Amino acid sequence: MKILVLADAQSSHTIKWVNALNNRDIDIFLYTLCSFDRKCFNNNIKIDSLYLDDEITNNNVGDFRKLKYLKALPKVKAIIKKFKPDVIQAHYLSSYG
């Protein structure tokens, strides 16, 4: 089984869930919008990021800063096309959902 997880790679929940799923021989691809510490994840988990940390957290333009999430769409589409996941799981409706 292949699962594409769209989530914050800095979240302790994300780290626990993707590692636990991967330990059960599930092929995991984690796509995140932020930076991450590769050492927190099993070696065979595929991870990619848009690295929007500074753009999202340091931009004081109110709700319009959420529009930056749209930058992720082309990359997510490409990952889906190449990885061909059986399941796509997203955390947080306001960003990854």
Legacy VTK file of the C-alpha trace (Angstrom):
# vtk DataFile Version 3.0
C-alpha trace
ASCII
DATASET POLYDATA
POINTS 97 float
0.000 0.000 0.000
1.132 3.541 -0.751
0.068 6.547 1.310
0.738 10.194 0.504
0.671 12.214 3.718
0.249 15.989 3.480
1.226 17.327 6.888
3.542 19.444 8.997
6.781 17.451 9.227
7.683 19.274 12.439
4.612 17.899 14.234
5.332 15.101 16.707
2.079 13.455 15.582
3.180 13.394 11.950
6.560 11.942 12.884
4.979 9.169 14.975
2.261 8.310 12.420
4.409 8.138 9.291
7.139 6.146 11.037
4.582 3.730 12.516
2.887 3.213 9.149
6.240 2.750 7.462
7.216 0.151 10.079
4.188 -1.833 8.891
5.627 -2.035 5.367
3.487 0.804 4.033
5.223 2.962 1.434
4.999 6.553 2.693
5.555 9.831 0.883
5.373 12.864 3.183
4.854 16.249 1.598
5.190 19.234 3.899
5.209 22.999 3.552
7.880 23.543 6.179
11.452 22.559 6.887
12.083 19.271 8.689
14.744 17.217 10.429
15.404 14.138 8.290
16.792 12.292 11.337
13.272 12.102 12.817
12.039 9.821 10.026
12.772 6.286 8.863
15.321 6.273 6.052
12.994 4.810 3.438
10.255 7.440 3.852
10.165 9.791 0.890
9.901 13.447 1.961
9.609 16.658 0.004
8.923 20.219 1.101
8.018 23.594 -0.303
9.904 25.270 2.608
7.350 28.019 3.195
8.224 28.489 6.887
9.319 32.107 6.646
6.758 33.114 4.043
3.847 31.832 6.132
4.933 32.701 9.664
6.716 36.018 9.084
4.222 37.610 6.712
1.735 39.918 8.418
-0.824 40.300 5.647
-3.627 38.513 7.489
-5.673 35.858 5.751
-4.055 36.516 2.383
-0.919 34.726 3.578
-2.879 31.466 3.273
-2.855 31.968 -0.502
0.809 30.966 -0.437
-0.392 27.395 0.153
-1.538 27.373 -3.462
2.138 27.251 -4.465
2.085 23.615 -3.354
-0.592 22.484 -5.818
1.596 21.834 -8.882
4.090 19.855 -6.792
1.365 17.809 -5.086
-0.161 16.984 -8.474
3.245 15.853 -9.753
3.811 13.694 -6.666
0.399 12.052 -7.087
1.107 11.340 -10.744
4.534 9.818 -10.052
3.987 8.122 -6.651
0.436 6.872 -7.452
-0.777 6.620 -3.842
-3.631 4.354 -2.792
-4.574 6.827 -0.062
-4.008 10.560 0.386
-4.187 11.731 3.991
-4.066 15.438 4.865
-3.724 17.110 8.247
-5.405 20.453 8.935
-8.103 21.620 6.566
-6.827 25.211 6.582
-3.446 24.317 5.107
-2.798 20.769 3.950
-6.437 19.845 3.333
LINES 1 98
97 0 1 2 3 4 5 6 7 8 9 10 11 12 13 14 15 16 17 18 19 20 21 22 23 24 25 26 27 28 29 30 31 32 33 34 35 36 37 38 39 40 41 42 43 44 45 46 47 48 49 50 51 52 53 54 55 56 57 58 59 60 61 62 63 64 65 66 67 68 69 70 71 72 73 74 75 76 77 78 79 80 81 82 83 84 85 86 87 88 89 90 91 92 93 94 95 96
